[in-house]
């Protein structure tokens, strides 16, 4: 294993968090081989004393991050007051809190950068606290192949943060804090490259047959067929479930899947990973915003702008596109009607999308101006205004199997193709191209020629 190939554990907490953190570090061994980064958002008075408080609970060094700092194993790093921390190239980088989203969601922001930087070498732990901070960033850790643990809400002093994270359906374990270090050690021991996750060659015929058997059982139990998934992606998800349960072989996991009633649904969640956020990858949305005038060109009040967002997850991408279209058409005389079809196979995600309610941390990527214009503030978060909600039609739809929508001006398929094998990708691209309106295809060709 390479010198920099170690697990970095982010621990997020707020009210009641000091007690939980002390209990955690009392059970961390001196040679776990992992690094720990603590984000605690309380008043500066409490935060400034945190390193000395934690040092009394552990033998490994506890330090406050002062400047850009390399992360090394068997160390605890504590975020100083009024600072935001990010992972960049294996280093912790500080910046003053200047944006509202940094103040709302410091744990989410760190978890996101941790996941993007470390991928499967990342772990997120959500401890006692109020609000929903941590739940959104935890999704990114899971998406990138990391492990996510949550404190048992019945143990902590404040259960809001754990319950919001549990509600995502993506937690790999909900357990007492004292048990978490041992769970991480066991997970880390199985984190080395698995024989079922080939890098440059196909797996053995026996493994291939077992994977096919697993997916046949999953289809029978959930109704979803993952035979079109990229083999390497599917095997990585299976390897993750095996590490979570301390299972060493595919055959053993297949038997476990048959014997545990809850595991098929847990595996389904790992394979779907309905992860998204508002205006995700800002440059892509900036480019889309510049394209929107061409979508409305030549259209009048009797016409429609028709958009399809397959793989919409919990709705953030669809609502983001709807906001851009609304900003361009609302209040404009003779503007065309806007209709966004947002589809997914994850029925739980669609329920959330239709509700249109997002926590403070979910909404951290939305500007204050858009929050004021498109959302209504409610206790604990924001709800999409009915005027924007009316633009989006959510539906359960399998883009591989079901007939496509038609006469579309735009298809946004950003979080789906990467999971599918090349054969299905090519077939799906033909389907999406067919679904686009003929005039729209011509406009796109001219646009590309100009560029």
C-alpha positions in Angstrom: 0.0 0.0 0.0 1.4 3.4 -1.0 2.5 5.9 1.7 -0.4 8.2 1.0 -3.0 5.4 0.8 -4.6 5.8 4.2 -8.1 6.5 5.3 -9.0 10.1 6.3 -11.9 10.4 8.6 -14.0 13.5 8.8 -16.0 13.9 12.1 -18.8 16.5 12.1 -20.8 17.6 15.2 -22.4 20.6 16.9 -24.5 20.6 20.0 -23.6 17.7 22.3 -20.6 17.0 20.0 -17.8 17.4 22.5 -19.1 14.5 24.6 -19.4 12.3 21.5 -16.0 13.2 20.2 -14.4 12.4 23.6 -16.1 9.0 23.6 -14.9 8.4 20.0 -11.2 9.2 20.6 -11.1 7.3 23.9 -11.4 4.2 21.7 -9.0 5.2 18.9 -5.8 3.1 19.1 -2.4 4.8 18.8 -1.6 3.0 15.5 -4.9 2.9 13.6 -3.1 4.2 10.5 -5.9 6.7 9.9 -6.1 10.5 10.1 -9.0 12.4 11.8 -10.3 15.8 11.0 -12.8 17.4 13.4 -15.4 20.0 12.4 -17.4 21.3 15.3 -19.6 24.3 14.8 -20.3 25.8 18.2 -19.4 29.2 19.6 -15.7 30.1 19.2 -15.3 29.9 23.0 -15.9 26.2 22.9 -14.1 25.5 19.7 -10.9 27.2 20.8 -10.6 24.8 23.7 -11.4 21.7 21.8 -7.8 20.5 21.0 -6.8 20.3 24.7 -10.2 18.7 25.6 -9.7 16.0 23.0 -6.0 15.5 23.8 -7.1 14.3 27.3 -9.0 11.5 25.6 -6.4 10.1 23.2 -2.7 9.4 23.0 -2.3 10.5 19.4 -1.4 14.1 18.7 -4.2 16.6 18.5 -3.4 19.9 16.7 -5.3 22.9 15.5 -5.0 23.6 11.8 -3.3 26.9 11.4 -2.3 27.1 7.8 -2.1 24.7 4.8 -1.2 21.5 6.5 -0.3 18.0 5.1 -2.4 15.2 6.6 -0.6 12.3 8.0 -1.8 9.1 9.7 -2.4 8.8 13.5 -3.0 12.5 14.0 -6.1 14.5 14.9 -6.7 17.9 13.2 -9.1 20.4 14.6 -10.7 23.3 12.7 -10.1 26.7 14.3 -13.1 29.0 15.0 -14.5 31.1 12.1 -12.6 29.2 9.5 -13.7 26.9 6.6 -11.5 23.9 5.9 -11.1 22.0 2.6 -9.1 19.0 1.4 -6.8 19.9 -1.5 -4.2 17.5 -2.8 -3.9 15.7 0.5 -3.6 19.0 2.5 -6.0 20.8 4.7 -6.5 24.4 3.6 -8.2 27.1 5.6 -10.2 30.1 4.5 -12.1 32.7 6.4 -15.9 32.2 6.5 -17.2 34.8 4.1 -20.1 33.0 2.3 -23.4 32.2 3.9 -23.2 28.6 2.8 -19.9 28.2 4.7 -21.5 29.4 7.8 -24.6 27.2 7.3 -22.8 24.0 6.4 -19.1 23.8 7.3 -19.3 20.0 7.8 -20.9 19.4 4.4 -18.4 21.6 2.6 -15.5 19.6 4.2 -17.1 16.2 3.5 -17.5 17.2 -0.2 -13.9 18.2 -0.6 -12.7 15.2 1.3 -14.7 12.9 -1.0 -13.5 14.6 -4.2 -9.9 14.6 -3.0 -9.7 11.1 -1.4 -12.4 9.1 -3.1 -12.6 5.6 -1.4 -9.9 6.7 1.1 -12.5 9.0 2.8 -14.8 8.4 5.7 -17.5 10.6 7.1 -18.9 10.4 10.6 -22.0 12.4 11.7 -22.3 12.9 15.5 -24.7 14.7 17.8 -25.9 18.1 16.7 -28.8 20.2 15.6 -29.8 20.9 12.0 -28.9 18.8 9.0 -25.2 19.7 8.4 -23.3 16.6 7.3 -26.1 14.8 5.4 -25.4 16.4 2.1 -21.6 16.0 2.2 -22.1 12.4 3.4 -23.8 11.6 0.1 -20.7 12.8 -1.8 -18.5 10.5 0.3 -20.7 7.6 -0.5 -20.8 8.5 -4.2 -17.0 8.5 -4.3 -16.8 5.1 -2.7 -16.0 6.1 0.9 -17.7 4.9 4.1 -20.3 6.7 6.1 -21.1 6.2 9.8 -23.7 7.9 11.9 -24.1 8.1 15.7 -27.1 6.2 17.1 -29.7 9.1 17.6 -30.8 7.4 20.8 -27.3 7.9 22.3 -26.6 11.5 21.4 -27.7 14.6 23.2 -29.1 16.1 20.0 -30.5 13.8 17.3 -31.2 16.2 14.4 -27.9 15.7 12.6 -27.8 11.9 12.9 -31.5 11.6 11.9 -31.1 13.8 8.8 -28.1 11.6 7.7 -29.9 8.4 8.4 -32.9 9.7 6.3 -30.6 9.7 3.2 -30.7 5.9 3.3 -26.9 5.9 2.6 -25.4 5.4 6.1 -23.2 2.3 6.2 -23.7 2.0 9.9 -25.8 3.6 12.7 -24.1 2.7 16.0 -22.8 4.0 19.3 -19.8 6.2 19.1 -17.6 3.9 21.2 -18.0 1.2 18.5 -17.0 3.4 15.6 -13.2 3.2 15.8 -13.3 -0.6 15.7 -15.7 -0.6 12.8 -13.3 1.7 10.9 -10.3 -0.5 11.7 -12.2 -3.5 10.3 -13.3 -1.6 7.2 -9.8 -0.3 6.6 -8.3 -3.8 6.8 -10.4 -4.8 3.8 -9.9 -1.6 1.9 -6.9 -2.9 -0.1 -7.8 -3.6 -3.8 -10.2 -6.4 -3.9 -9.9 -9.3 -6.4 -13.5 -8.6 -7.5 -12.6 -5.1 -8.6 -10.2 -5.7 -11.5 -8.3 -2.7 -12.8 -7.1 -4.0 -16.2 -8.6 -7.4 -16.7 -11.9 -9.1 -16.5 -12.8 -11.0 -13.3 -12.8 -14.8 -13.2 -15.6 -16.7 -14.8 -16.7 -17.9 -11.3 -16.8 -14.3 -10.1 -18.7 -13.2 -13.2 -21.3 -15.9 -12.6 -21.7 -15.0 -9.0 -22.2 -11.3 -9.9 -24.8 -12.3 -12.4 -26.5 -14.4 -9.7 -26.4 -11.5 -7.3 -28.1 -9.2 -9.8 -30.7 -11.8 -10.6 -31.6 -12.0 -7.0 -31.6 -8.2 -6.7 -33.9 -7.9 -9.6 -36.3 -10.5 -8.1 -36.3 -8.6 -4.7 -36.4 -5.0 -5.9 -37.6 -5.1 -9.6 -34.5 -3.3 -10.8 -32.1 -4.7 -13.4 -28.5 -3.7 -13.1 -27.1 -5.9 -15.9 -26.4 -2.8 -17.9 -24.1 -1.3 -15.3 -20.4 -1.0 -16.0 -18.8 -4.2 -14.6 -16.1 -2.3 -12.8 -18.6 0.1 -11.2 -20.9 -2.7 -10.2 -18.0 -4.7 -8.6 -16.8 -1.6 -6.7 -20.3 -1.2 -5.2 -20.3 -4.9 -4.3 -16.9 -4.7 -2.8 -18.0 -1.8 -0.7 -20.9 -3.7 0.7 -18.6 -6.6 1.4 -16.2 -4.4 3.3 -19.0 -2.9 5.3 -20.1 -6.3 6.5 -16.6 -7.8 6.8 -17.2 -10.3 4.0 -14.2 -11.6 2.0 -15.7 -13.4 -1.0 -18.4 -12.9 -3.6 -19.9 -16.3 -2.8 -20.2 -15.4 0.8 -21.8 -12.1 0.0 -24.3 -13.8 -2.3 -25.4 -16.1 0.5 -25.5 -13.1 2.9 -27.8 -11.3 0.4 -30.2 -14.2 0.3 -30.3 -14.5 4.0 -30.7 -10.9 5.1 -34.0 -9.3 4.2 -32.7 -5.7 4.4 -29.5 -6.2 2.4 -31.1 -6.1 -1.1 -32.5 -2.7 -0.4 -29.2 -1.5 1.0 -27.3 -2.8 -2.1 -29.9 -1.1 -4.3 -29.3 2.2 -2.5 -25.5 1.8 -3.0 -26.0 1.1 -6.7 -28.4 4.0 -7.3 -26.7 6.5 -5.1 -29.2 9.3 -5.7 -26.7 12.0 -5.1 -26.9 15.5 -6.5 -27.1 19.2 -5.4 -28.3 22.5 -6.7 -26.2 24.0 -9.6 -23.7 21.1 -9.3 -20.5 21.8 -11.2 -21.1 25.5 -11.6 -19.3 26.0 -14.9 -21.7 23.5 -16.6 -24.7 25.6 -15.4 -23.0 28.8 -16.5 -22.7 27.3 -20.0 -26.3 26.2 -19.9 -27.4 29.6 -18.9 -25.7 31.1 -21.9 -27.5 28.5 -24.1 -31.0 29.2 -22.9 -31.7 32.2 -25.2 -31.2 29.8 -28.2 -33.8 27.5 -26.7 -36.5 30.2 -26.6 -35.6 31.8 -30.0 -38.6 31.7 -32.4 -41.0 30.4 -29.8 -44.2 32.2 -28.8 -46.9 31.8 -26.1 -48.4 28.8 -27.9 -45.1 26.9 -27.9 -43.2 24.9 -25.2 -39.7 24.6 -24.0 -39.5 20.9 -23.3 -36.6 19.6 -21.1 -35.8 16.1 -19.9 -33.7 15.3 -16.9 -33.3 11.5 -16.7 -31.7 10.3 -13.4 -33.0 13.3 -11.6 -32.5 11.8 -8.1 -34.0 14.1 -5.4 -34.8 16.9 -7.9 -32.1 19.5 -7.4 -30.8 19.4 -11.0 -34.3 19.6 -12.4 -35.2 22.6 -10.2 -31.9 24.3 -11.0 -32.7 24.1 -14.7 -36.2 25.2 -14.1 -34.9 28.3 -12.2 -32.6 29.2 -15.2 -35.6 28.9 -17.6 -37.9 30.9 -15.3 -35.4 33.7 -15.0 -35.3 34.0 -18.7 -39.1 33.6 -19.4 -41.0 34.9 -16.4 -42.2 38.4 -16.9 -41.3 38.3 -20.6 -44.2 39.1 -23.0 -45.3 36.2 -25.2 -42.8 33.8 -23.6 -43.2 30.1 -24.4 -44.5 27.6 -21.7 -41.8 25.7 -19.8 -42.0 22.0 -19.0 -39.3 20.0 -17.3 -39.7 16.2 -17.3 -37.7 14.8 -14.4 -37.4 11.0 -14.1 -35.7 8.3 -12.1 -36.1 4.7 -11.0 -35.6 5.5 -7.3 -39.1 5.9 -6.0 -37.9 7.2 -2.6 -35.8 9.9 -4.3 -38.9 10.9 -6.4 -41.0 11.3 -3.2 -38.4 13.8 -1.9 -38.3 15.6 -5.2 -42.0 16.0 -5.4 -42.1 17.4 -1.8 -39.6 20.1 -2.9 -38.4 20.6 0.7 -34.7 21.0 1.2 -32.7 21.6 4.4 -30.6 24.6 5.0 -27.5 22.6 4.0 -29.2 21.2 0.8 -29.9 24.8 -0.1 -26.4 26.0 0.6 -25.5 26.1 -3.2 -28.5 28.4 -4.0 -27.8 32.1 -4.0 -29.7 34.3 -1.5 -31.4 36.0 -4.5 -32.7 32.7 -5.9 -33.7 31.5 -2.4 -35.8 34.6 -2.0 -37.3 34.3 -5.5 -38.0 30.6 -5.8 -38.3 29.2 -2.3 -40.4 29.7 0.8 -38.5 29.5 4.1 -39.9 26.9 6.5 -38.7 25.5 9.8 -35.4 23.8 9.1 -35.1 24.6 5.5 -36.7 25.8 2.3 -39.6 24.6 0.1 -39.8 25.2 -3.6 -42.5 27.8 -4.5 -45.5 26.3 -6.2 -44.9 28.5 -9.3 -41.5 26.8 -9.9 -42.8 23.4 -8.8 -45.5 23.7 -11.5 -42.8 23.7 -14.2 -41.4 20.3 -13.2 -43.2 16.9 -13.8 -41.6 14.1 -11.8 -42.2 10.5 -12.9 -40.8 7.0 -12.3 -39.2 6.0 -15.6 -36.5 3.6 -16.8 -34.6 5.4 -19.5 -33.1 2.1 -20.8 -36.4 0.2 -21.0 -39.3 2.7 -21.2 -40.2 4.8 -24.3 -38.5 8.2 -24.3 -40.1 11.6 -24.1 -40.4 13.4 -27.4 -40.0 16.8 -29.1 -37.4 17.9 -26.6 -35.4 21.1 -26.7 -32.8 19.9 -24.1 -31.8 16.7 -22.4 -29.6 16.9 -19.2 -28.2 13.5 -18.6 -25.2 14.3 -16.3 -25.4 11.7 -13.6 -26.4 8.5 -15.5 -24.2 7.6 -18.4 -21.1 7.2 -16.3 -22.7 4.1 -14.6 -23.7 2.3 -17.8 -21.6 0.0 -20.0 -20.5 1.2 -23.5 -23.1 -0.8 -25.4 -26.0 0.7 -23.4 -24.4 4.2 -23.6 -24.4 4.1 -27.4 -28.0 2.9 -27.5 -29.1 5.5 -25.0 -27.4 8.3 -26.9 -29.3 7.2 -30.0 -32.6 7.3 -28.0 -31.8 10.7 -26.6 -30.9 12.1 -30.0 -34.2 10.8 -31.4 -36.1 12.4 -28.5 -34.7 15.8 -29.3 -36.8 18.0 -31.6 -35.5 18.1 -35.2 -35.2 21.9 -35.3 -33.3 21.7 -31.9 -30.8 19.2 -33.4 -30.2 21.6 -36.3 -29.7 24.5 -34.0 -27.2 22.5 -31.9 -25.2 21.6 -35.0 -25.0 25.2 -36.1 -24.0 26.2 -32.5 -21.2 23.6 -32.5 -20.1 24.8 -35.9 -19.8 28.4 -34.7 -17.8 27.3 -31.6 
